[in-house]
Amino acid sequence: MVSHNIIYREDEALEILKEISIHMFQNKDGSINQQVLGMYVNDLDGDRVLQREGKLLICRTIEEAQTL
């Protein structure tokens, strides 16, 4: 499988699984509903969330290949 939705952050390569508007997870006071976001990330099999330009990027860490 070839994916072009890869970003690099510090020493990690991350596959972007989904990009969604931040307002979808905001409470009335503007804070992020961490519990709902966490369930959403878990459903997508993600392990990282990044914020960029009013969007949340749901990502999965790309593991480095292990040599035998």
C-alpha positions as CSV (number, residue, x, y, z in Angstrom):
1,M,0.0,0.0,0.0
2,V,1.4,3.4,-1.0
3,S,0.3,6.4,1.0
4,H,1.2,10.0,0.1
5,N,-0.4,11.3,3.4
6,I,2.8,11.2,5.4
7,I,4.2,14.0,7.5
8,Y,7.4,14.1,9.6
9,R,7.4,15.5,13.1
10,E,10.7,15.6,15.1
11,D,12.0,12.0,14.6
12,E,8.7,10.4,13.7
13,A,7.0,9.6,10.4
14,L,3.2,9.9,10.7
15,E,0.5,8.7,8.3
16,I,-2.5,11.1,8.2
17,L,-5.6,8.9,8.5
18,K,-8.1,11.7,8.6
19,E,-8.3,15.5,8.5
20,I,-11.3,17.0,10.3
21,S,-12.4,20.5,11.4
22,I,-11.5,21.3,15.0
23,H,-15.0,22.6,15.7
24,M,-16.4,19.0,15.4
25,F,-14.8,18.3,18.8
26,Q,-15.2,21.6,20.6
27,N,-17.3,22.1,23.7
28,K,-19.5,25.2,24.1
29,D,-16.6,27.0,25.9
30,G,-14.3,26.3,22.9
31,S,-12.2,23.6,24.6
32,I,-11.6,20.3,22.9
33,N,-13.7,17.4,24.2
34,Q,-10.8,15.0,24.8
35,Q,-13.0,12.0,25.6
36,V,-14.9,12.1,22.3
37,L,-11.7,12.9,20.3
38,G,-10.0,10.0,22.0
39,M,-12.8,7.6,21.0
40,Y,-12.7,8.9,17.4
41,V,-8.9,8.4,17.2
42,N,-9.2,4.9,18.6
43,D,-11.9,4.0,16.1
44,L,-9.6,5.1,13.2
45,D,-6.7,3.1,14.8
46,G,-4.7,6.3,15.2
47,D,-2.2,7.2,18.0
48,R,-1.4,10.9,17.4
49,V,-3.4,14.0,16.9
50,L,-1.9,17.2,15.4
51,Q,-3.5,20.6,15.0
52,R,-2.9,22.6,11.8
53,E,-4.8,25.6,10.4
54,G,-8.0,24.9,12.3
55,K,-8.0,21.2,11.5
56,L,-7.2,18.1,13.5
57,L,-5.0,15.6,11.8
58,I,-5.6,12.1,13.1
59,C,-2.4,10.1,12.5
60,R,-0.8,6.8,13.0
61,T,2.9,6.4,13.8
62,I,4.8,4.6,11.0
63,E,7.1,2.1,12.7
64,E,10.6,1.7,11.5
65,A,11.5,-1.5,9.7
66,Q,13.4,-3.9,11.9
67,T,16.3,-5.9,10.5
68,L,16.7,-9.5,11.4
